[in-house]
């Protein structure tokens, strides 16, 4: 059961599953987690090869190449909704932290959750292997309530390129308010279901890091707490956006200290703002995230 509000990695770096020469570079990089990709990044005729490469990597001793001294981040794998059974059977390993299920539906999430439970029972996966569903089409977007009923689900993410294509939307200034509305629906669905904060979509424009940071800050303000990356250069930007600032952490700790010593459950912070349960909840989230990173 995955209904506890866990602190997810800030950054998830996609690495094509059919390019094992990139695995050590990703593992040695700054990303909090890597996503070994068996979906869009892998040509269909190289899928078997990619599965074998991912399986080999995940089953190396201690989760890293022997003798390398590498401390590996969290290891996730993105699998396809229409072929996840073959993907999971091929790459199951106790070193796997979780899977991203691309183009998920309520049925595919439940089926993937059941299979993860079976593999855990067989000792082929570690207990509590996570499941994140990617919203990538209109059908999933209109079925968020059903999706979030999956008890193994950690949170949802957004495959925004696929979603916009399915909706026939063009990415431009005039459609940004509509996109924000769709993103907010996913944030609301995750919060209402007691899931962790959702994972924000990446950008394929790896050269425009200024815009990547701007959109990241907006998504953070909308309620996302993690983001995917397709290039290592995006990772530091993600960390800059999604890591709590020291002054904000200090203020949050002051709020918590004042609230804990208050007599009636309500107090006032140093700037004269009334501190109630909602303010305390936000402060606790910030302090928890700061401790994790």
C-alpha positions in Angstrom: 0.0 0.0 0.0 1.4 3.4 -1.1 -0.8 6.0 0.5 1.8 7.5 2.7 3.1 10.8 1.5 6.7 9.9 0.6 9.2 12.5 -0.6 10.1 11.5 -4.1 13.3 12.4 -5.9 13.4 16.0 -7.2 14.9 14.9 -10.5 14.3 11.8 -12.7 16.7 11.6 -15.7 15.6 9.5 -18.7 18.2 7.2 -20.2 17.5 5.2 -23.3 17.4 1.5 -22.4 19.2 0.5 -25.6 22.2 2.7 -24.8 23.9 0.9 -21.8 27.1 3.0 -22.4 25.1 5.9 -20.9 24.1 4.1 -17.8 27.3 4.6 -15.8 27.4 8.3 -16.8 23.9 8.8 -15.6 24.7 6.9 -12.3 27.7 9.1 -11.7 25.7 12.3 -12.4 23.8 14.6 -10.1 20.2 13.3 -10.8 18.3 12.0 -7.7 17.0 9.1 -9.9 17.4 7.7 -13.3 14.6 6.3 -15.5 15.9 3.5 -17.7 13.5 3.9 -20.7 12.0 1.0 -22.5 9.3 3.1 -24.1 9.6 6.0 -26.6 13.4 6.2 -26.5 13.8 2.6 -27.7 13.1 1.6 -31.4 10.7 -1.4 -31.5 13.3 -3.6 -33.2 15.8 -3.0 -30.3 13.3 -3.6 -27.5 14.7 -7.1 -26.6 18.2 -5.8 -26.6 17.2 -2.9 -24.3 15.5 -5.2 -21.9 18.7 -7.3 -21.6 20.8 -4.2 -21.1 18.6 -2.9 -18.3 18.4 -6.3 -16.6 22.1 -6.6 -16.7 22.6 -3.2 -15.2 20.1 -3.7 -12.4 21.6 -7.1 -11.4 25.1 -5.9 -11.0 26.5 -6.3 -7.5 25.3 -3.6 -5.1 23.4 -1.8 -7.9 26.6 -0.5 -9.5 29.4 -1.9 -11.7 31.7 -3.9 -9.6 34.8 -2.0 -8.4 33.5 1.3 -9.7 32.9 2.9 -6.4 29.7 4.4 -7.8 26.9 5.2 -5.4 23.8 4.7 -7.5 20.7 6.9 -7.2 17.2 5.5 -7.3 16.6 3.2 -10.3 13.3 3.4 -12.1 12.2 1.9 -15.5 9.6 3.3 -17.9 7.5 0.5 -19.4 4.7 0.5 -22.0 1.1 -0.1 -21.0 0.5 -2.5 -23.9 3.6 -4.6 -23.1 4.4 -4.1 -19.5 4.2 -7.7 -18.5 7.1 -8.7 -20.9 9.0 -5.6 -19.8 8.7 -6.4 -16.1 9.4 -10.1 -16.4 12.6 -9.2 -18.3 14.0 -6.6 -15.9 12.6 -7.6 -12.5 15.4 -7.0 -9.9 15.5 -6.1 -6.2 17.6 -3.1 -7.2 14.6 -1.6 -9.0 12.9 1.2 -7.0 9.8 1.5 -9.2 8.3 1.8 -12.6 6.8 4.6 -14.7 3.8 3.2 -16.6 3.5 5.1 -19.9 0.1 5.9 -21.3 -1.5 4.4 -18.3 -5.2 3.6 -17.8 -7.1 2.4 -14.8 -7.0 -1.2 -16.1 -3.3 -1.2 -16.9 -2.4 0.4 -13.5 -4.3 -2.3 -11.7 -2.8 -5.1 -13.8 0.7 -3.7 -13.3 0.2 -3.4 -9.6 -0.9 -7.0 -9.4 2.1 -8.1 -11.3 4.4 -6.1 -9.1 2.9 -7.8 -6.1 3.4 -11.2 -7.6 7.1 -10.5 -8.4 7.6 -9.2 -4.9 6.1 -12.4 -3.4 8.6 -14.4 -5.6 11.5 -12.3 -4.2 12.2 -10.9 -7.7 11.4 -7.3 -6.6 12.0 -5.5 -3.3 8.9 -5.0 -1.1 7.2 -1.6 -1.8 8.4 -1.2 -5.4 6.8 2.0 -6.6 4.4 2.7 -9.4 3.9 6.0 -11.1 1.4 6.4 -13.9 2.0 8.8 -16.7 -1.1 10.8 -18.0 -0.6 11.0 -21.8 -4.0 10.9 -23.4 -7.5 12.4 -23.0 -8.9 9.1 -21.8 -6.6 9.0 -18.7 -7.2 12.7 -18.1 -10.9 12.2 -17.8 -10.5 9.1 -15.6 -8.3 10.5 -12.9 -10.6 9.4 -10.1 -10.3 5.7 -11.2 -6.6 5.9 -11.8 -5.9 7.2 -8.3 -7.8 4.3 -6.7 -4.9 2.0 -7.5 -3.5 1.3 -4.0 0.1 0.8 -5.2 0.2 4.1 -7.1 2.7 6.5 -5.6 1.7 9.5 -7.7 1.0 10.5 -11.3 3.2 12.2 -13.9 2.5 14.0 -17.1 3.7 13.0 -20.6 2.9 16.4 -21.9 4.0 16.0 -25.6 1.8 12.9 -26.0 -1.1 14.5 -24.1 -1.0 17.6 -26.2 -0.9 15.6 -29.4 -3.9 13.6 -28.3 -5.8 16.8 -27.5 -4.7 18.4 -30.8 -3.2 21.3 -28.8 -0.4 23.5 -30.0 2.2 24.7 -27.5 2.2 28.5 -27.6 1.5 31.4 -25.3 -2.2 31.3 -25.9 -2.6 27.7 -24.8 -0.5 28.0 -21.6 -3.6 28.8 -19.4 -5.3 25.7 -20.8 -2.2 23.6 -20.0 -2.0 25.0 -16.5 -5.6 24.0 -16.0 -4.8 20.4 -17.1 -1.8 20.3 -14.9 -3.8 21.6 -11.9 -6.4 18.8 -12.4 -3.6 16.2 -12.0 -2.3 18.0 -8.8 -5.8 18.1 -7.4 -6.4 14.4 -8.2 -3.2 13.4 -6.4 -3.9 15.5 -3.4 -7.4 14.3 -3.0 -6.3 10.7 -3.2 -3.6 11.2 -0.6 -0.8 10.5 -3.1 2.6 12.2 -3.2 2.9 15.3 -5.3 2.9 14.6 -9.0 6.0 14.6 -11.3 6.2 17.5 -13.7 6.9 17.0 -17.4 10.2 17.7 -19.0 11.1 19.8 -22.0 12.7 18.4 -25.2 14.3 21.8 -25.8 17.5 21.0 -24.0 19.3 24.2 -25.0 16.7 26.6 -23.5 17.4 26.2 -19.8 16.1 29.7 -19.0 12.6 28.7 -20.1 13.0 25.3 -18.5 13.6 27.0 -15.1 10.7 29.4 -15.6 8.3 26.6 -16.4 9.7 24.6 -13.5 9.0 27.4 -11.0 5.5 27.7 -12.3 4.9 23.9 -12.0 6.4 24.0 -8.4 4.0 26.8 -7.5 1.1 24.7 -9.0 1.9 21.8 -6.7 4.5 19.6 -8.5 7.5 18.6 -6.4 9.6 16.6 -8.9 10.4 16.9 -12.6 11.7 14.6 -15.4 14.8 15.5 -17.5 15.9 14.2 -20.9 19.4 15.7 -20.6 21.9 16.0 -17.7 22.0 19.8 -18.2 18.4 20.0 -17.0 19.1 18.3 -13.7 20.8 21.2 -11.9 18.0 23.5 -13.0 15.4 21.1 -11.5 17.4 20.9 -8.2 17.6 24.7 -8.1 13.8 25.0 -8.5 12.6 22.1 -6.3 15.1 22.3 -3.4 13.7 24.3 -0.5 15.6 27.6 0.0 17.5 27.9 3.3 15.7 31.0 4.3 12.3 29.4 3.6 13.4 26.3 5.7 14.5 28.6 8.6 11.1 30.4 8.5 9.2 27.1 8.4 11.1 25.8 11.4 10.3 29.0 13.3 6.6 28.5 12.4 6.7 24.9 13.7 8.5 25.8 16.9 6.0 28.6 17.6 3.1 26.4 16.9 4.3 23.6 19.1 4.7 25.9 22.0 1.4 27.7 21.5 -1.3 27.2 24.1 -4.4 27.3 21.8 -3.1 25.8 18.6 -2.9 29.3 16.9 0.0 31.6 17.0 1.6 34.5 15.1 4.9 34.3 13.3 7.6 37.0 13.2 6.0 38.9 10.4 2.6 39.1 12.2 0.9 36.4 10.1 -1.5 34.2 11.9 -0.3 30.6 11.9 -3.1 28.0 11.7 -3.1 24.3 10.8 -2.8 25.0 7.0 0.3 27.1 7.5 1.8 24.4 9.7 1.0 21.7 7.2 2.9 23.6 4.5 5.8 24.3 6.9 6.1 20.6 7.7 6.1 19.6 4.1 8.9 22.1 3.4 11.0 21.0 6.3 10.5 17.3 5.4 11.6 17.9 1.9 14.6 19.9 3.0 15.7 17.0 5.3 15.4 14.6 2.4 17.7 16.6 0.1 
